[in-house]
Amino acid sequence: MMSDWMMTAAAAATANFNVEAATRAYLDTLQGAARAKSDAYFEGGYWLILWGTLVALVTNWITLHFGWSAAWSRWTERVTNGRVRQAALYAIPFTLVGALLALPWTIYTGYFREKQYDLLNQNFGAWSKEQAIALAVSLVITAIMLAVIFTVIRRSPKRWWLWGGAAMTAIIAVMVAVAPVFIAPLFNTYTPMAEGPLRTEILSMAKASNIPADNVYVFDASKQTKRISANVSGLGPTIRISLNDNLLNRTSPPEIKAVMGHEMGHYVLGHIFRTILYFSLLIIAFLLFLWWATPRILSRYGQNWGVRNVSDPAVTPLFAMVAAVAAMLATPLLNTIVRTQESEADAFGLDAAREPDGFALTAMKLSEYRKIEPSAFEEAIFFDHPSGRTRVHMAMEWKARHLAELPPEKRAMVVPNPAAGKAP
């Protein structure tokens, strides 16, 4: 237990530390053109949610209205008699044509807009190559998902929404497990972090948190973006601690430790499994709505589209349209789920790393492309992570509570360098 004199010292130290002033000192490092640019980029994303939904609706409506989807389904029947293979084959034209129709939107949002805000390091050729790889991965995943969902629909017409939800949950879990090993390396090179004190500290934090990892990997995200990032990914034997080279090169050891503590929090707090559970419930609710609504929609428009019934793969664009609208309407809920877990990981990371100023400095760097001081409404609806203001304030509150426990050199109120929140 803490002695009386220690409690008195802690109370005195806390009283002399001004949380609000310390928070404002950090927030004020992002001002003028830099803050306007960050706000404009993030606020523009609010509209991208709506326009992206409209693009999805239009592209899928085109494939239904002009009979393309029905033609693709009939083509698969000519190629093979196997119903599972038919659903998987349908994914080829569905995915490729859908990507082609949405290509102008993809190029604008993924390339030109990122270039406009100086967040993308790739030229168009390198960016296009990665888009092609992503399309190939999407093609495989879509084929598997369609083969599974239409098999379930045929075998359980009355309860396919339930078994389909279970099947989609299983696919998501497998994807989480295999992504670090088979998918992530398609886009970046992962190399073991160089031996040194920082690597040792990260692995010590992992050991203290009972994370079964004996190595730390660095991936070359700087070839693509200026963003800093790290993660503890995978399940079971595929668990991997990774950080990108931007984080390694742009930040100090206290910042890196703060970020890694946060990422370890996701693992320790079971966020991967909780996220899979939450999304499985949402998927089941969505499929239940499809189970109820699809026959009613097809009874009115199915003949014009050439879609025979719910088990016909030609109905896939209708599923995609409903999914796009559902995702848009569920944005506040989805963001709240993720943001809550991110806040929990923030709290864990502060306790694990004990680097409140490192955490605050990282929050400022993340605010290069996230609005730093949104309204309460904006943060609740559009933020899938706590805002920079929220994170810095949390860090300073933690520092105030633990001031007497910190080394003397870390107790003072830091007045950050104004360049701390700006890209180099």
ZIHURA-V670571 format. One record per residue. RES is the residue in one small letter. SS is DSSP state (H for helix, E for strand, C for the rest). PSI is psi in degrees with one decimal (NA if undefined). D_FIRST is the distance of its C-alpha to the first C-alpha in Angstrom with 1 decimal. Layout:
res/ss/psi/d_first
RES/SS/PSI/D_FIRST
RES/SS/PSI/D_FIRST
This chain:
res/ss/psi/d_first
m/C/151.4/0.0
m/C/132.4/3.8
s/C/166.0/6.3
d/H/-41.0/9.4
w/H/-33.2/11.6
m/H/-39.7/9.9
m/H/-38.4/9.9
t/H/-43.2/13.4
a/H/-41.5/14.5
a/H/-41.8/13.5
a/H/-39.9/15.4
a/H/-41.6/18.2
a/H/-42.3/18.5
t/H/-40.7/18.7
a/H/-29.4/21.2
n/C/-2.7/23.4
f/C/119.7/23.6
n/C/104.8/26.4
v/H/-45.9/26.1
e/H/-41.0/29.7
a/H/-40.0/31.1
a/H/-41.2/29.4
t/H/-46.1/30.6
r/H/-33.5/34.1
a/H/-39.0/34.2
y/H/-48.3/34.0
l/H/-33.5/36.3
d/C/-5.8/38.9
t/C/-13.2/39.4
l/C/101.8/41.4
q/C/173.0/44.4
g/H/-134.1/48.2
a/H/-36.5/50.1
a/H/-43.0/47.1
r/H/-40.0/45.4
a/H/-39.3/48.8
k/H/-44.6/49.3
s/H/-45.9/46.0
d/H/-43.9/46.5
a/H/-41.4/50.1
y/H/-48.0/49.2
f/H/-41.4/46.6
e/H/-33.9/48.6
g/H/-29.2/51.6
g/H/-24.0/49.6
y/H/-43.9/49.6
w/H/-28.1/53.4
l/H/-30.6/53.3
i/H/-46.4/51.8
l/H/-49.7/54.9
w/H/-35.5/57.4
g/H/-38.0/56.0
t/H/-43.0/56.4
l/H/-39.2/60.0
v/H/-44.3/60.8
a/H/-40.9/59.6
l/H/-46.0/61.7
v/H/-47.1/64.8
t/H/-41.0/64.7
n/H/-34.3/64.3
w/H/-39.7/66.9
i/H/-44.9/69.4
t/H/-27.6/69.1
l/H/-50.4/69.7
h/H/-39.7/72.3
f/C/8.4/74.5
g/C/10.2/74.3
w/H/-43.5/72.6
s/H/-43.6/69.9
a/H/-39.2/72.6
a/H/-39.2/74.6
w/H/-40.2/71.6
s/H/-42.9/71.1
r/H/-33.8/74.8
w/H/-42.0/74.7
t/H/-31.5/72.0
e/H/-30.2/74.2
r/H/-29.0/77.1
v/H/-38.4/75.0
t/C/154.2/73.5
n/C/-14.4/73.7
g/C/124.6/70.1
r/H/-36.2/68.1
v/H/-44.7/64.8
r/H/-34.0/66.5
q/H/-45.5/68.1
a/H/-39.7/64.8
a/H/-41.7/63.4
l/H/-35.6/66.5
y/H/-30.4/66.4
a/H/-25.3/63.2
i/H/-61.2/65.2
p/H/-35.3/67.4
f/H/-47.2/64.8
t/H/-45.6/62.2
l/H/-45.7/64.6
v/H/-40.2/66.6
g/H/-41.6/63.6
a/H/-38.0/62.1
l/H/-43.8/65.5
l/H/-35.8/65.9
a/C/2.6/62.4
l/H/-44.8/62.8
p/H/-41.2/63.6
w/H/-42.6/60.4
t/H/-42.7/58.4
i/H/-41.0/59.8
y/H/-52.9/59.1
t/H/-37.3/55.5
g/H/-25.0/54.6
y/H/-65.6/56.6
f/H/-41.8/58.2
r/H/-39.9/55.4
e/H/-37.6/52.8
k/H/-39.5/55.2
q/H/-37.7/55.7
y/C/13.7/52.1
d/C/42.1/51.8
l/C/-7.5/49.3
l/E/130.3/51.6
n/C/-11.3/52.6
q/C/152.7/55.2
n/C/174.5/58.9
f/H/-35.3/60.7
g/H/-46.9/61.9
a/H/-40.0/58.4
w/H/-44.7/57.0
s/H/-39.0/59.9
k/H/-43.7/59.5
e/H/-33.1/55.9
q/H/-37.7/57.1
a/H/-40.5/59.7
i/H/-44.4/57.0
a/H/-37.3/54.9
l/H/-40.7/58.1
a/H/-42.1/58.8
v/H/-43.2/55.3
s/H/-37.8/55.7
l/H/-44.6/59.1
v/H/-46.1/57.7
i/H/-42.0/54.8
t/H/-40.6/57.2
a/H/-43.8/59.7
i/H/-45.8/57.1
m/H/-42.2/55.8
l/H/-39.9/59.3
a/H/-41.2/60.4
v/H/-49.1/57.6
i/H/-37.7/57.7
f/H/-25.9/61.5
t/H/-43.7/61.5
v/H/-41.3/59.1
i/H/-42.3/61.3
r/H/-39.0/64.4
r/H/-22.6/62.9
s/C/73.3/61.0
p/C/-30.3/62.8
k/C/-25.5/61.0
r/C/24.7/57.4
w/H/-24.3/57.4
w/H/-34.3/54.8
l/H/-51.1/52.3
w/H/-31.2/53.2
g/H/-40.2/53.6
g/H/-41.1/50.1
a/H/-41.0/48.8
a/H/-41.6/51.0
m/H/-36.0/49.8
t/H/-41.5/46.2
a/H/-40.5/47.0
i/H/-42.7/48.7
i/H/-43.6/45.8
a/H/-41.9/43.4
v/H/-41.5/45.9
m/H/-41.5/46.2
v/H/-38.6/42.5
a/H/-40.8/42.6
v/H/-20.2/45.7
a/H/-45.9/45.3
p/H/-28.0/43.2
v/H/-37.7/45.7
f/H/-26.3/49.0
i/H/-52.0/49.0
a/H/-41.2/46.7
p/H/-11.5/48.6
l/H/-21.5/51.8
f/C/-24.0/50.7
n/C/156.9/48.5
t/C/127.1/48.1
y/E/124.7/44.8
t/E/147.7/44.1
p/E/139.8/41.1
m/C/141.1/38.9
a/C/144.2/39.7
e/C/144.0/37.5
g/C/174.9/35.1
p/H/-38.0/31.5
l/H/-44.8/31.4
r/H/-41.7/32.6
t/H/-41.3/30.1
e/H/-40.0/27.2
i/H/-45.4/28.5
l/H/-31.2/29.0
s/H/-40.7/25.5
m/H/-41.3/24.2
a/H/-43.5/26.6
k/H/-41.7/25.5
a/H/-26.2/21.8
s/C/7.8/23.2
n/C/38.0/25.5
i/C/120.2/28.6
p/C/71.0/31.5
a/C/135.4/33.1
d/C/12.3/34.1
n/C/160.5/35.9
v/E/131.9/35.8
y/E/144.6/39.1
v/E/131.8/40.6
f/E/150.4/43.5
d/C/62.3/46.2
a/H/-17.9/45.8
s/H/-19.6/47.1
k/H/-17.0/50.6
q/C/-41.9/50.2
t/E/168.1/47.9
k/C/-3.0/45.7
r/C/145.3/42.8
i/C/147.4/39.4
s/C/159.0/38.0
a/E/165.4/36.0
n/E/156.6/35.3
v/E/105.0/34.0
s/E/169.1/37.1
g/C/176.9/38.8
l/C/141.4/38.1
g/H/-123.0/37.6
p/H/-10.5/39.5
t/H/7.4/40.4
i/C/133.3/36.8
r/E/133.8/37.0
i/E/122.5/34.8
s/E/147.9/37.1
l/E/149.2/37.2
n/E/162.3/40.4
d/H/-21.9/41.9
n/H/-44.2/41.7
l/H/-41.3/37.9
l/H/-37.4/38.1
n/H/-24.0/40.7
r/H/-10.1/39.9
t/C/165.3/36.1
s/C/163.9/33.6
p/H/-42.3/31.1
p/H/-37.2/28.2
e/H/-42.6/30.4
i/H/-43.6/31.3
k/H/-39.1/27.7
a/H/-43.9/27.0
v/H/-45.0/30.0
m/H/-35.7/29.4
g/H/-41.4/25.8
h/H/-48.4/27.6
e/H/-37.7/30.2
m/H/-31.2/27.9
g/H/-38.1/26.3
h/H/-41.9/29.7
y/H/-51.4/29.8
v/H/-38.0/26.3
l/C/2.7/26.7
g/C/28.7/30.1
h/H/-31.0/32.1
i/H/-48.2/35.1
f/H/-39.3/35.6
r/H/-40.0/34.7
t/H/-43.7/37.3
i/H/-41.4/39.9
l/H/-49.0/39.3
y/H/-45.9/39.6
f/H/-30.2/42.7
s/H/-38.6/44.2
l/H/-39.9/44.1
l/H/-38.5/45.6
i/H/-43.1/48.3
i/H/-42.5/49.2
a/H/-40.9/49.6
f/H/-45.2/51.7
l/H/-32.7/53.9
l/H/-41.2/54.4
f/H/-42.5/55.8
l/H/-42.5/58.0
w/H/-38.3/59.2
w/H/-42.7/60.2
a/H/-34.4/61.6
t/H/-47.8/63.3
p/H/-35.1/66.3
r/H/-39.8/66.9
i/H/-41.8/67.0
l/H/-31.3/69.2
s/H/-24.0/71.6
r/H/-39.3/72.3
y/H/-11.4/72.1
g/H/-41.9/72.0
q/H/-41.2/75.8
n/H/-34.4/76.0
w/H/-17.1/73.2
g/C/18.2/74.7
v/C/119.9/71.5
r/C/-43.7/72.5
n/C/-177.1/69.4
v/C/-26.0/65.6
s/C/-0.2/65.9
d/C/121.8/68.0
p/H/-19.4/66.0
a/H/-14.0/67.9
v/H/-8.3/65.6
t/H/-44.9/62.7
p/H/-32.3/63.3
l/H/-44.5/62.9
f/H/-43.9/59.6
a/H/-37.4/58.6
m/H/-45.7/59.7
v/H/-38.2/57.7
a/H/-39.2/54.7
a/H/-43.7/55.0
v/H/-42.0/55.1
a/H/-41.8/52.3
a/H/-40.5/50.1
m/H/-46.3/50.9
l/H/-29.8/50.2
a/C/2.2/47.0
t/H/-48.8/45.7
p/H/-39.9/43.3
l/H/-47.5/41.9
l/H/-43.6/41.7
n/H/-38.7/40.1
t/H/-40.8/37.5
i/H/-49.8/36.5
v/H/-43.3/36.2
r/H/-36.8/34.6
t/H/-43.5/31.8
q/H/-36.7/31.0
e/H/-39.0/31.2
s/H/-40.1/28.7
e/H/-41.7/26.3
a/H/-34.2/26.9
d/H/-48.5/26.3
a/H/-42.2/22.8
f/H/-44.4/22.1
g/H/-37.1/23.7
l/H/-41.4/21.6
d/H/-38.2/18.4
a/H/-45.8/20.3
a/H/-30.1/22.1
r/C/44.8/20.0
e/C/70.3/23.3
p/H/-38.2/23.8
d/H/-34.5/26.9
g/H/-39.7/28.3
f/H/-43.5/28.0
a/H/-41.6/29.7
l/H/-39.3/32.4
t/H/-40.6/33.2
a/H/-36.0/33.4
m/H/-38.3/36.0
k/H/-37.9/38.0
l/H/-23.8/38.1
s/C/2.4/39.4
e/C/-24.8/42.6
y/C/13.6/43.9
r/C/131.5/41.7
k/C/126.5/42.1
i/C/-33.8/39.1
e/C/73.8/39.2
p/C/166.2/40.9
s/C/164.4/41.3
a/H/-36.9/39.2
f/H/-46.9/42.2
e/H/-45.6/42.8
e/H/-36.8/39.3
a/H/-34.9/39.4
i/H/-44.8/42.8
f/H/-9.2/43.3
f/C/121.7/39.9
d/C/1.0/38.7
h/C/155.8/35.7
p/C/147.6/33.7
s/C/165.8/35.7
g/H/-42.2/34.8
r/H/-46.5/33.8
t/H/-42.2/31.4
r/H/-43.6/29.8
v/H/-42.4/29.6
h/H/-41.4/28.1
m/H/-42.5/25.4
a/H/-41.7/24.6
m/H/-33.3/24.4
e/H/-42.1/22.2
w/H/-43.6/19.8
k/H/-42.1/20.1
a/H/-39.9/19.5
r/H/-29.7/16.2
h/C/16.6/15.0
l/H/-44.4/17.0
a/H/-20.3/14.6
e/H/-16.3/13.5
l/C/154.0/17.2
p/C/150.1/19.5
p/H/-37.2/21.4
e/H/-10.6/24.6
k/H/6.4/23.3
r/C/-26.4/22.0
a/C/153.9/25.4
m/C/120.1/27.3
v/C/135.9/29.7
v/C/98.6/33.4
p/C/156.5/34.7
n/C/131.8/38.2
p/H/-21.0/40.6
a/H/-4.3/41.8
a/H/-30.4/38.4
g/H/11.5/39.4
k/C/151.1/43.0
a/C/145.1/44.6
p/C/NA/45.9
